[in-house]
Amino acid sequence: MKAIILSAGQGTRLLPLTAEIPKCAISIHGKTVLEWQVDELLKSGVDDIVVVTGFATDKVEQLLTRRYQGQPVRTIFNPFFKVSDNLATCWIVRGEMTEDFILINGDTLFDTPVLRALLGSKPQPITVTIDKKSAYDEDDMKVQLAGDRLTRIGKDIPLDRVDAESIGMLFFRGTGVALFQKTIEQVLRTPEGLKRWYLSVINELAQTTTVGTCCIEGSPWAELDFPADLKKVEEVVKGIAERG
């Protein structure tokens, strides 16, 4: 099984922590964000991990070489990280999309049960991992559902129509692999392509094909965007460490 981690961005909303390192290299409870991600993937049997780098790529590459030399972890550099959103990061790594794969945001922290739930979910061409909570805010990547099928995803969904939020982890299987790769190619040819984010493509695909969901409500995960997120991230990774 292959996993692609999108870690090209700097994470400017976390300045000054990210003045010289990207947020994937921020150390939390003894390991960097990226190490927590890679370790959980390896524990779950993922045997090919591709990390897309950008800002301070040399530091990320050195970190991975030092920690994972001889293990199935490698990097691909996105030279356009300063002028594009994360759809272009997906375009850089499109050549890796030749088999079933997991796509993970570089700021999503998760425990092994989250990944195992996704891997064991109902087979769909595209599966978005979601969580449900009592209230959502403007920055959440919100989701609308019809049963367990995703009908819309985006930050602009009215709060009274939100059913869940995306945690930043997707599973592409079978026909979904080539479909996503093809759509990335098409969108990057448009004038606005560099400013598009990949979940906007998933939103469009949901109008014409089945996009499934995997709900991990109750399982520990966190997203690191703002300094205020550090407390929850710390709690999640401490829990992972305690469970070994």
VOGU-3710 file (C-alpha; in Angstrom, 3 decimals, decimal comma):
1> mkaiilsagq> 0,000/0,000/0,000  1,245/3,474/-0,919  0,760/6,713/1,001  1,438/10,228/-0,275  1,941/12,969/2,313  1,562/16,583/1,160  4,202/18,480/3,177  5,343/21,211/0,791  3,940/24,241/2,592  5,609/26,437/5,167
11> gtrllpltae> 2,645/26,894/7,474  2,775/30,689/7,791  -0,148/30,751/10,228  2,201/29,111/12,736  4,903/31,782/12,545  7,355/32,241/14,213  7,509/28,453/14,742  7,793/27,969/10,988  10,231/30,783/10,193  12,996/28,314/9,283
21> ipkcaisihg> 11,251/24,942/9,166  7,943/23,786/7,652  5,187/22,781/10,033  5,738/19,104/9,232  9,101/19,464/11,003  7,720/21,022/14,201  8,652/18,833/17,149  5,819/17,721/19,427  6,297/15,367/22,363  9,673/14,145/21,176
31> ktvlewqvde> 9,027/13,693/17,440  8,207/15,874/14,480  4,737/15,986/12,960  6,053/14,079/9,942  7,623/11,373/12,093  4,342/10,810/13,924  2,631/10,389/10,557  5,231/8,083/9,032  5,449/5,902/12,133  1,687/5,342/12,167
41> llksgvddiv> 1,718/4,475/8,469  4,542/1,976/8,916  2,777/0,381/11,906  -0,300/-0,119/9,733  1,610/-1,961/7,023  2,021/0,842/4,478  5,131/-0,150/2,560  5,689/2,825/0,229  5,593/6,360/1,646  6,138/9,402/-0,581
51> vvtgfatdkv> 6,589/12,787/1,101  6,149/15,832/-1,134  8,434/18,596/0,153  8,784/22,292/-0,622  9,731/24,893/1,978  13,087/24,059/3,647  13,157/20,783/1,742  16,772/20,095/2,719  15,835/19,993/6,408  12,937/17,628/5,782
61> eqlltrryqg> 15,078/15,374/3,596  17,815/15,270/6,234  15,267/14,400/8,893  13,860/11,517/6,876  17,282/10,194/5,872  18,490/10,256/9,459  15,401/8,548/10,869  14,249/6,224/8,084  17,322/5,252/6,075  16,739/1,808/4,585
71> qpvrtifnpf> 12,971/2,033/5,079  10,332/2,645/2,365  10,202/6,426/2,781  11,225/8,845/0,013  10,711/12,452/-1,048  9,703/14,386/-4,156  10,369/18,136/-4,289  7,714/20,640/-5,393  9,590/23,708/-6,716  6,339/25,665/-7,102
81> fkvsdnlatc> 5,243/25,583/-3,462  5,520/29,378/-3,104  3,213/30,172/-6,012  0,606/27,421/-5,878  -1,914/25,702/-3,667  -1,927/21,995/-2,853  -3,511/20,824/-6,114  -0,187/21,634/-7,796  1,565/19,570/-5,115  -0,648/16,660/-6,182
91> wivrgemted> 0,279/17,372/-9,811  3,987/17,131/-8,968  3,448/13,638/-7,593  0,896/12,459/-10,155  3,393/9,935/-11,530  3,090/8,060/-8,234  -0,653/7,634/-8,730  -0,466/4,276/-10,493  -2,048/2,064/-7,826  -4,343/2,343/-4,827
101> filingdtlf> -3,025/5,012/-2,465  -3,771/7,077/0,616  -3,432/10,860/0,390  -2,709/12,704/3,638  -2,359/16,380/4,449  0,999/17,191/6,001  -0,658/18,660/9,094  -3,035/15,811/9,972  -2,086/13,824/13,085  -3,839/10,488/13,577
111> dtpvlrallg> -3,764/7,321/15,632  -3,542/3,873/14,040  -7,304/3,101/14,420  -8,084/6,015/12,078  -5,950/4,586/9,315  -7,178/1,041/9,885  -10,787/2,202/9,670  -10,071/3,855/6,322  -8,223/0,822/4,954  -11,122/-1,400/6,003
121> skpqpitvti> -13,849/0,894/4,717  -16,407/0,013/2,062  -14,587/-0,082/-1,310  -15,283/3,077/-3,284  -13,236/4,778/-6,042  -12,679/7,717/-3,682  -13,180/7,664/0,086  -12,907/10,770/2,272  -12,227/10,269/5,981  -14,625/12,362/8,044
131> dkksaydedd> -15,401/13,195/11,647  -18,573/14,536/13,215  -18,865/17,026/16,061  -21,465/19,236/17,670  -20,399/22,487/15,988  -18,184/23,642/13,126  -16,275/26,837/12,417  -15,385/28,784/9,293  -11,984/27,158/8,885  -13,250/23,551/9,024
141> mkvqlagdrl> -13,257/21,632/5,732  -16,971/20,956/5,904  -18,880/18,099/4,292  -22,449/17,465/3,193  -23,681/13,880/3,002  -26,416/11,772/1,464  -26,224/8,703/3,648  -22,518/7,850/3,621  -21,962/9,442/0,210  -20,250/12,825/0,008
151> trigkdipld> -22,248/15,354/-2,001  -20,280/18,509/-1,248  -17,035/19,493/0,449  -15,640/22,960/1,141  -15,148/25,663/3,745  -18,021/27,722/2,348  -20,864/25,302/3,146  -23,427/27,085/5,368  -23,062/25,945/8,965  -26,681/24,824/9,170
161> rvdaesigml> -26,101/22,387/6,299  -22,919/20,735/7,543  -22,941/17,008/8,346  -19,252/16,397/9,060  -15,717/17,611/8,382  -12,846/16,151/6,369  -9,783/15,263/8,445  -7,405/15,499/5,477  -7,004/11,802/4,649  -8,387/10,184/1,472
171> ffrgtgvalf> -8,209/6,722/-0,064  -8,151/6,292/-3,854  -8,926/2,802/-5,160  -9,418/1,184/-8,540  -10,907/3,615/-11,072  -10,615/6,479/-8,592  -6,833/6,541/-8,985  -6,821/7,311/-12,711  -9,858/9,580/-12,381  -8,133/11,783/-9,815
181> qktieqvlrt> -4,894/11,836/-11,799  -6,720/12,769/-15,020  -8,726/15,512/-13,329  -5,606/17,023/-11,771  -4,083/17,251/-15,257  -7,192/18,941/-16,646  -7,556/21,499/-13,871  -3,868/22,483/-13,899  -4,314/23,484/-17,548  -6,821/26,166/-16,583
191> peglkrwyls> -5,832/29,759/-15,682  -6,864/29,309/-12,055  -5,277/25,865/-11,699  -2,288/26,927/-9,589  -4,582/28,466/-6,986  -6,867/25,454/-6,654  -6,819/23,089/-3,691  -7,279/19,389/-4,291  -10,466/19,051/-2,272  -12,145/21,471/-4,668
201> vinelaqttt> -11,520/18,790/-7,314  -13,075/16,177/-5,040  -16,093/18,480/-4,696  -16,465/18,589/-8,480  -15,991/14,839/-8,870  -18,709/14,218/-6,267  -21,222/15,723/-8,697  -20,563/13,049/-11,326  -19,167/10,011/-9,504  -19,618/8,325/-6,155
211> vgtcciegsp> -17,355/9,696/-3,440  -17,689/7,609/-0,317  -16,855/8,503/3,271  -15,353/6,754/6,269  -16,480/8,201/9,604  -13,932/7,901/12,431  -16,004/9,693/15,064  -14,464/9,088/18,476  -10,998/8,196/17,196  -8,150/10,570/18,077
221> waeldfpadl> -6,843/12,927/15,408  -5,868/16,588/15,115  -4,988/19,192/12,506  -2,173/21,683/13,017  -2,987/25,046/11,437  -2,787/27,619/14,227  -0,874/27,963/17,513  -4,152/27,233/19,312  -4,135/23,741/17,720  -0,922/22,746/19,483
231> kkveevvkgi> -2,691/21,692/22,681  -4,973/19,211/20,914  -2,097/17,914/18,789  -0,056/17,359/21,937  -2,916/15,388/23,493  -3,268/13,180/20,407  0,407/12,307/20,108  0,740/11,702/23,853  -2,081/9,201/23,539  -0,330/7,498/20,639
241> aerg> 2,900/7,295/22,658  1,125/5,854/25,699  -0,522/3,153/23,590  2,865/2,269/22,123
//
